[in-house]
Amino acid sequence: MSIQKAAREFFEACDTGKGWDACKNYCHEGATFSAQADALADVTSLEGYADWMKNLLTPIPDGHYELKSFSVDEERGIASIFAVFHGTHSVDGPVPATGKTLAAEYVYAIEFDGDKIKHMTKIWNDAHSLKQLGWA
């Protein structure tokens, strides 16, 4: 499978809340994750992140992404995805439902080893997102 196809299918599974079971076939065992965002400070594996996204759709059941850009650097084995995550906090979660909406811009830098993901970095301003939702 090409890294373009693997990155696209992984992104679709992850960001629609399908969790690790739907994402793991695109990843090396032990694939790592990083983000300079306090909300994700304890998440260090791609498995943990895929399940975090799945859990996010509990308090934000209408959560969905708007894909802005998708590119692949074949030479370096990296796919970059820029999107906006939209949704409304309509179900109780970390705090009671606020009814507030979210439009969170983010980028995934997905690093491959062969045709499988070995690491993903998420670039995201979590503080801004939490304020939009009324969680901070």
Secondary structure, 3 states (H helix, E strand, C coil): CCHHHHHHHHHHHHHCCCCHHHHHHHEEEEEEEEECCHHHCCCCEHHHHHHHHHHHCCCCCCCEEEEEEEEEECCCCEEEEEEEEEEECCCCCCCCCCCCEEEEEEEEEEEEECCEEEEEEEEECHHHHHHHHCCC
